[in-house]
Amino acid sequence: MRYLMTTKPSDTAPDEKLYAEMGRFIEELTAAGVLLATGGLEPGGVRVTSAGDEITVTDGPFAEAKEAVAGFALIEVRSQEEAIELARRFRRIVGDGESVVQQVFGP
């Protein structure tokens, strides 16, 4: 099963220790074939909304920037419990904050 793990931005600036620990974590998951993709996301983005026939495009950043997704990891694991455990390990590395784990449906 595939899961998308997303994280919101934090006020804590990354340091060399964080980069080293995260590098080891990513390397481990990649070697195990669990990590399919990972990356950070720009804080602004573009919002596309539709109402009837009208499509509106709005450039960011948005007032709710702290609620935006800052980064993601796409993983393939055997169960939701395994996905949650990886999210726990990630949070232990990066510290306080919030992540969301969602199953990805489809091929």
C-alpha positions, 0 to 999 in steps of 0.5 A, a space after each residue: 500500500 502506498 501512503 503520502 506523508 506530509 508535514 507542515 512548516 515549523 519555526 525551528 531552523 534545521 541544523 547540521 545534526 538534523 540534515 545528517 539524521 534525515 539523510 540517514 533516514 532517507 538513505 535507509 528507506 530508499 535502500 529498503 525500497 520503501 521511499 518512492 519520492 520525497 521533497 520540499 514544497 515552495 511556501 507560496 504556490 498557486 491556488 486553482 478553484 472552480 465554481 460552475 464554469 468559472 476557474 480562478 487562479 490565485 498566486 500565493 503566499 496565502 494567509 494560512 501559510 502555516 497550514 500549508 504543506 511544506 514537504 512530503 514523502 511517498 512510501 510503499 509499505 505493508 500496512 497503515 501501522 507501518 506508515 504511522 511508525 515511519 511518520 513517528 520516526 520522522 517526527 522524532 528526527 525533526 521535532 515538534 510539529 504536525 504530519 499527516 499520513 494518507 493512503 494513496 489509492 490507484 495503480 
